[in-house]
Amino acid sequence: MAEILIILQVVLMAVLIYFIVSSNKGMKTKKIIINKENRKEMDKLKKMRSIALTIPLTEKSRPKKLEEVIGQEKGILALKAALCGPNPQHVLIYGPPGIGKTAAARLVLQEAKNNPKSPFKNAAKFVEIDATILRFDERGIADPLIGSVHDPIYQGAGALGVAGIPQPKPGAVTKAHGGMLFIDEIGELHPIELNKLLKVLEDRKVFLDSAYYSSEDPNMPDYIKEIFDNGLPADFRLIGATTRRPDEILPAIRSRCVEIFFRSLMPDEIIEIGNNATAKFGLEIEKKAEKAIGEYCYNGREVVNLIQLSGGIALNAGRNNITFEDVEWVIENGQYTKRIETKISKEPQVGIVNGLAIYGANQGITMQIEVSAKKVLGNKGTLKVCGMVEEESISNSNRRIKLKSTAISSVENVVTVLNNIYDLNCSKYDIHINFPGGTPVDGPSAGIAIATAIYSAIKGIKIDNHIAMTGEIGVLGGVKPIGGVKAKIMGAKKAGANIIIIPKENWSSSLDGIKGIKIYLVESIGEVFNKVFYKNEELRFVENDANIDILSASLRDDIKGTI
């Protein structure tokens, strides 16, 4: 019996040794295969990294410091004030594409680090994320912005997953802790993500949940317990950039941020960017080609792309200078659109007035409103309004907004004012109002301009072509405040107007510093009419209404004064 037991023990030991040897051999073989594959892939990776093309001109042209961002001096000053001091704020940057928003955001952290009073340390990180490509799982499995939890039921949970322990995965808000988080095109961020972000901005930490977490589990690692109980740190400053208008951004995020506006680039600034890009390309450019670039490009990206293509043509032809013909060929092939600069009329005209409007990211433009009036028999006159965009459609990944114009209602309001106050009886005329150019017209802010043009057309009085105006008109003839007044004034100045009429309630000391123009403040439509009309011998006699003075044909003496 004892001999049998010894034999069994020997057999069992032999089997055990065989399995141990086989297992070790299998593990060794597996390790050899892994190492072989690892060396193979590492060699491929090293070979790929040893290959490099030339640095693209877009990268060479990228600003290296804030002073190199052209045309945004005021915006950068505001950005530095918001982020480079001892108490940095969250920031939203508005502006059209390609004008330096992203470049300025990338550079402002280093500027803040240079200030000894700034809370940003040398190790502070700049984390960048693009809202247009941000994808997340509503169940919380994956969220690159806020963070997520890898529950043990999912593949890849590893040793902790085998032990039934959920694993928190930090998102961009935690990675940016102690630094800055830049969200490009924040206006495209999904509402769910935006609401989560608002909570993070308020708490300055991220709280994560998991059905597999239990604070009473003795196997739960301390760091995971700390994360679930007290949250992941997320104390950062947000910089959001968008090409949308402020009214398209959620008010809750706007109220937590300082709003900064970057403006569109002027032709001379476009030319400066082109010259800088040409120099970094190692080429020269003709003056005529420079001018063409200023006329056809609207932002920095377009300039750099045009220079790169026209420079390629020059180099392929064996030349070191970019000619006008090179630029012209790229413009024609790329179907570039010429920059249309609105200008005031060269002389006073009947029924044509310079109104003011806002388009894009708070950019002001002059909008000529045209009115014709023809007397008809009886009270059977018609009122036609054309040329405006009556409805704008704005859409993103989760919603669609339709903005209805109130311009037609404003025209009807103006007609009521002219009938009641000036007894014009507009129903005796076929009145045709045209808004050239297809610019979206909100209506109310064009009220005094529409009233001026209709009155001019009916009475046959010329309107001073050097005057531009904006303001809402009430049914009793009062002039009410409007939005975007400073941008509108700058648009009028750019178009060549030197006298601007605005509502008195829109006045602020910031308008005092605008050089080269005179601003008149009005409270009633009568004050507007007192400043804008001509009367000369060539026109038919115009009755001098009780509430309006008809002025001389030459530029009036009152215009020569100041506010």
RAMO-V223559 format. One record per residue. D_LAST is the distance of its C-alpha to the last C-alpha in Angstrom with 1 decimal. Layout:
# RAMO-V223559
D_LAST, D_LAST
This chain:
# RAMO-V223559
123.5, 122.0, 122.4, 120.4, 117.6, 117.4, 117.3, 114.5, 112.5, 113.0, 111.9, 108.8, 108.0, 108.4, 106.2, 103.5, 103.7, 103.5, 100.3, 98.7, 99.6, 98.4, 95.1, 94.6, 95.5, 93.0, 90.2, 91.0, 91.1, 87.8, 86.2, 87.6, 86.0, 82.6, 82.7, 83.7, 80.9, 78.4, 79.5, 79.2, 75.6, 74.5, 75.9, 73.9, 70.7, 71.2, 71.9, 68.7, 66.7, 68.3, 66.8, 63.1, 61.1, 58.4, 55.0, 52.7, 49.6, 47.4, 48.8, 48.7, 45.0, 44.1, 41.8, 43.8, 40.9, 37.3, 35.9, 37.7, 35.7, 33.4, 29.8, 29.5, 28.4, 25.9, 28.4, 31.2, 29.3, 28.8, 32.5, 33.8, 31.8, 33.4, 36.9, 37.7, 37.3, 39.8, 38.8, 38.4, 36.9, 37.8, 35.4, 34.6, 33.3, 31.8, 31.7, 33.6, 37.1, 38.0, 34.8, 36.3, 36.2, 40.0, 40.2, 37.6, 39.4, 42.7, 41.5, 39.6, 42.8, 44.1, 40.8, 41.2, 44.8, 43.8, 42.0, 44.6, 42.7, 42.7, 45.2, 46.1, 49.5, 51.0, 53.0, 50.0, 50.2, 47.7, 49.0, 47.7, 48.4, 47.3, 46.6, 47.5, 51.1, 51.6, 54.7, 56.2, 59.1, 58.2, 61.5, 60.3, 62.9, 60.3, 56.6, 55.3, 52.0, 53.1, 56.8, 60.1, 63.7, 66.8, 69.3, 73.0, 73.9, 71.9, 73.5, 72.8, 72.7, 75.3, 77.4, 74.9, 74.9, 78.7, 78.4, 76.1, 73.0, 69.5, 67.4, 63.6, 61.7, 58.3, 55.3, 52.2, 50.6, 53.5, 53.8, 50.2, 51.0, 49.5, 47.3, 44.9, 45.4, 43.5, 43.6, 42.6, 41.4, 41.3, 40.0, 43.5, 45.3, 47.8, 46.7, 50.0, 49.3, 45.7, 46.9, 49.5, 46.9, 44.8, 47.9, 48.6, 45.0, 45.5, 49.1, 48.9, 52.4, 54.3, 57.0, 59.7, 62.5, 66.0, 68.9, 71.2, 69.7, 71.6, 70.8, 74.5, 75.9, 77.8, 77.5, 73.7, 72.4, 70.3, 67.3, 67.2, 67.5, 64.7, 62.4, 63.3, 63.1, 60.0, 58.2, 57.2, 54.5, 51.1, 48.6, 46.2, 42.5, 41.5, 39.4, 39.0, 37.6, 36.9, 35.6, 34.9, 31.7, 31.1, 32.0, 35.3, 36.3, 38.1, 35.9, 38.6, 38.4, 34.6, 34.6, 36.9, 34.9, 31.8, 30.1, 29.1, 27.8, 29.1, 27.4, 29.2, 30.2, 28.8, 31.4, 31.4, 32.1, 34.8, 36.4, 36.4, 38.2, 40.6, 41.4, 42.1, 44.4, 46.1, 46.8, 48.3, 50.4, 51.7, 50.6, 48.4, 46.1, 45.3, 41.7, 42.0, 43.1, 40.2, 37.8, 39.8, 39.5, 35.7, 35.7, 38.1, 37.6, 35.1, 36.3, 38.5, 41.7, 41.6, 41.2, 44.1, 46.3, 45.6, 46.4, 49.5, 50.9, 50.1, 51.4, 54.6, 55.0, 54.7, 57.1, 59.6, 59.6, 60.3, 56.9, 54.6, 51.5, 49.5, 49.1, 46.7, 49.8, 50.3, 46.7, 46.9, 50.2, 48.8, 45.7, 48.0, 50.6, 48.0, 46.2, 42.8, 39.9, 37.5, 33.9, 31.9, 28.4, 26.2, 24.4, 22.3, 24.3, 25.1, 24.4, 22.9, 25.5, 26.4, 26.3, 24.8, 21.4, 20.0, 20.2, 19.9, 22.7, 24.3, 27.9, 30.3, 29.4, 25.7, 25.0, 22.1, 22.9, 21.7, 24.0, 24.6, 25.6, 28.1, 29.3, 32.1, 33.3, 36.7, 38.1, 41.4, 44.1, 43.9, 41.7, 42.8, 39.7, 39.1, 36.2, 36.4, 34.2, 35.1, 34.2, 32.9, 34.7, 35.7, 37.3, 37.1, 40.1, 39.9, 43.1, 44.7, 48.2, 48.2, 45.8, 44.1, 40.8, 39.7, 36.0, 35.8, 32.8, 31.2, 29.7, 32.4, 31.8, 28.0, 29.0, 31.3, 28.6, 26.3, 29.3, 29.9, 26.3, 26.6, 30.1, 29.4, 26.1, 26.5, 30.3, 30.5, 33.8, 33.3, 36.9, 37.9, 36.4, 37.4, 34.1, 34.1, 31.2, 31.5, 29.8, 31.1, 32.2, 33.5, 30.6, 30.9, 28.5, 28.0, 26.8, 24.3, 21.3, 21.9, 22.0, 19.0, 20.0, 23.6, 22.8, 20.8, 23.8, 26.4, 24.9, 24.7, 28.3, 29.7, 28.1, 28.4, 24.8, 23.5, 20.4, 18.0, 19.4, 16.5, 14.5, 15.5, 15.0, 16.5, 17.1, 20.2, 21.0, 23.2, 26.2, 24.5, 21.4, 19.1, 17.0, 18.3, 17.5, 19.2, 20.6, 20.2, 16.5, 16.4, 19.5, 18.1, 15.1, 17.7, 19.9, 17.5, 16.9, 20.7, 21.3, 19.5, 16.3, 13.3, 10.7, 10.8, 10.5, 11.4, 12.6, 10.7, 13.9, 13.6, 10.8, 12.5, 12.4, 14.4, 11.6, 10.1, 13.3, 13.1, 13.5, 13.6, 10.9, 7.4, 6.4, 5.8, 7.3, 10.4, 13.5, 15.9, 17.2, 16.9, 13.1, 13.8, 16.5, 14.6, 12.5, 15.3, 18.5, 20.6, 23.6, 26.4, 30.0, 31.4, 30.2, 32.0, 30.7, 28.1, 28.2, 25.1, 24.9, 24.2, 21.1, 19.6, 18.9, 20.4, 18.6, 20.3, 21.7, 19.9, 16.4, 14.4, 13.1, 9.9, 9.3, 9.9, 6.9, 3.7, 0.0
